[in-house]
């Protein structure tokens, strides 16, 4: 009996430790993504379809929107100032996208909205963002059933080297000033094979966020 009680006590302690560790990992993941999301605004363009012409139109819309926003924004702006500009310019952004569709023989409408959306993990040229919820300008072309194009409009990762997704020195400095050392390290060091601790942390954040998204989709399908 004593032996069984000891086994039971060990199992209970192991369960408690697992619950505590799981909670710590979830809190760490959520805090990391929230820290990133609070200091970033992403751009998400969804094509009409995966047809070659629709994918080409998507990139034309991308270029036109980035050119328009470049005139409205400055690298020294804050996330709040950038958000206000995007909110104000949503009708114009829709008109620009609709104009590109019309020029290319598309009758479908374009919609632009600013909100909080789920994003998958995304590798840019010199940063990698974990999956999770981020504030974003989302532009949907037609039915929006095609492949996506993602970038970051604050800090202005999209501008200048828009197609490459290379963050400028000014934007990099803004990230360092607004993110904690841990948050900054986790998005800039994932391609460093020797930095095992950071790569491990990134995978933990990614795993938790992907699991939450998957569970959310399951419950949405059941109760939606």
N, C-alpha and C positions, 0 to 999 in steps of 0.2 A: 504493500500500500504506500509506504513512504517513497519507494522508487517511482510509482505512478504519479504521486503528488509532485515530485521533483520534475518529472518529465512535463507534467501539465504546467507547472510554474515557469519552466524554461520556454515552453511554447507560447505562453501568454506574454512573457517578456519579449520574445522575438517578434510577436505580432505587434506589440506596443512600439517597439523600435522601428519596425517597418512602416507603421502608420505615421510616426513622427518624421521619419526620413522622407516618406512620400509627401507629407504636408510641406516640409521644408523645400523640397524640389519644386512642387507646384507653386508655392509662394515666390520662390526665386525666379521661376520661369515667367510668371505673370508680372512681377515687378520689372524684370528685364525688358519684356515686350512693351509694357506701359511706359517705361522710361524712353524707349526708342520712339514709340508712337506719339508721345507728348511733344517730341521735338522734330517730327518729320511730317511731311504731307506728300502722299504718293499720287502718281498719275496712272490711271488705268483706262486703256482704250480697248474696247471689245469690237471685233470685226463682225460684219454681217454674216459671213460664213468662212469656211476654209478654202473656198475657191480662190485661185491665184489672183483674179482681178479684185476680189474683196480684200485680200491681204494687202495688195498694192494700195488700194484706196485707204485702208487703215493707216498706212505709213504716211500717205499724203495728208491725212487729217492730223496725224501726230506732228508732222513738220509745221503745218499751218498754225496749230494751237500753240506749239512751243515758240514759234516766231512771234505770235500775238502776245503771249504772256511775258516774253523777254522784254518787251517794251513797257510792260506794266510793273515789273518786279525788279528788285535790286538785291544783290547778295547780302547787303547789310540789314535787310528787313528781318523782322521777327516772325515767328510762326503765327502769331495773332494777326499781324499786318497782312501776311500772305493769305491767311484764311479769309479775311475781310475782302481782299481783292478778288479772290476766286468766287466768293458768294455774290459779289456785285457783278462779276463778269459772266456768270452762268448763261444768261440769255445770249450774249454775244458769242460765247464759245459754242453754243448750240447752233447759232446761225452760221458760224464758220464751218462747222462739221457738216451741216445740211447743205451748204453751198458746194463743198467738195463732193458730196454724194451726187448732187444734181449735175455738176460739171462732168462727172464720170458716168452719167446715164443711169443713176440709181434713183428710184422713186421713194425708197424707204426714208423714214424720218430719223433724226439723230436726237439723242437726249443727253443732257449733262446734269450731273448732280454731285453735291458734296456731302459726304457722309462717312460712316465708320464701317469698313468692310473687312472680310477675311481675306488674307493673302497667303499664298504658299511661300515656302522658302525661295528666295531669289538671289542669285549671284550676279552682281554687277562686276565691272572691271576690277575695282579695287576695294569693294566692300561686299559683304553678304548679309542679308537681312533674314532673320528667322521667321517662320510662319507665325501668324497671329492676326489680331485686329489692328488696323491702321486707319487713320483719317486719310481720305483720298478724294481727288477729283476723278469721277468715273464718267467716261463718255461711251455711250452705247450706240453703235451704228446699225440701223435697221432692226432686225430681230435679235442681234447680238448673240449669234450662235457660232461665231468663229473664234480663232485663237486670239489670245490677249496680247497686249503690249504693256509692259510696266516700266515705270521710272520713278524718280523722286524729284518733285518740284521745290521742296524745301527740306534741307538746304538744296540749292539749285544743282543737283547732280545731273539733271537732264540738259541743262543749257551748255552751250559751247561745244561739248563733245556728246551731244544728245544721243546719237546712235550708238556710241561706245559705252555710255554709262560710266564715265570716269569722273570721279569727284575732284573738283578743283581744290587748290591749296586754301582758298578763302572758305569754301564750304567745309573742308576738312577741319579748319580752325574753329568754325562754328560748332561742329560736332563735338570737338574736344572741350569747348567751353560749356556746352549745354548737357553733355552726357557725363555720367560718372566714369571713372577710369575703367571699371569692369565692363560697363555697357559699350564704351568705345572700343575696348580691346576685343570684345566678343564679335564685333562686326568687321573688324579690320585685320584679324589674325587667323581666320579660319583656313586660309590657304598655306599657313606656315606648318609644315609637317612636323617640325620639331617642337611646336608649342602644343603639346598634348593636353595640358590642363584647359586651355581655352577651347580647343576643339571638342573636348569632352563636355564642357559647360554648354557650348553651342548645341550639341546633340541632345543634351538634357532639355534645354529650352524648346528645341524643335519637336522632340518627342512628346512633351506635355501639350504643346499647342496643337499638334496634329491629332493627338488623342481627343482633346476637347472638341475640335472641329468634327471629327468622326462621330463622336457621341452626340453632338448637337444635330448632325444630319440624321442620325438614327432616330432620335426622339422627335425631330421635326417630321420625319416620315411616318412615325407612329401616331403622333398626336396632332400633326398639322392638318 
